[in-house]
Amino acid sequence: MADTFDHTPAVWTAGQLRSVLADVPDDTPINIGVAGTPGDFDEYDEFVLVGAEPVEVDPGDGDAEAAGPPQVQFTLFADAKAGVYYLDME
């Protein structure tokens, strides 16, 4: 049987993000480091922020009536950094 662990990251709020960005110049690009494995940023993939908007998510397992009304969460969208890439033909 494979070893497992319970991953519970400390998810940031909009207030925390505003706080750390308070003194950052408006024209500063935002990079996003995505953990290679849950909670491990020793080796991470680097992306750039390309958008942000509120997104409606189903709080349950797909049964909307049992789970309650949809919730809105603010989502940041990231893409690969600018560069030359091989075309994935699959």
Residue, then its C-alpha position, 0 to 999 in steps of 0.5 A: m500500500a502506498d504511503t499517503f499524507d493529508h495535505t492542508p495548505a494555508v490558503w491565502t485570502a484577498g487581504q493577505l495578497r493585498s498586504v504583500l502587494a501594497d508596496v510593489p510597483d504597479d508595472t511589476p509582473i507577477n510570477i507563480g511558482v507551482a509546487g512540483t508535489p503537494g507542499d514541496f517548493d524545492e523544485y517548482d514550475e514557474f508560470v506567469l499571471v495572465g488573468a483573475e476573476p470570480v469563478e463559481v464552484d460546486p461545493g459538493d460532489g456534483d449533486a447540487e441540491a444535496a451540496g447547497p448553492p454554488q460558491v464563488q471563489f476568486t481565481l488567478f489564472a496562470d500560463a507558461k512563461a514567454g518563450v519558444y516551445y515544442l508543439d505538442m502533437e498529441 
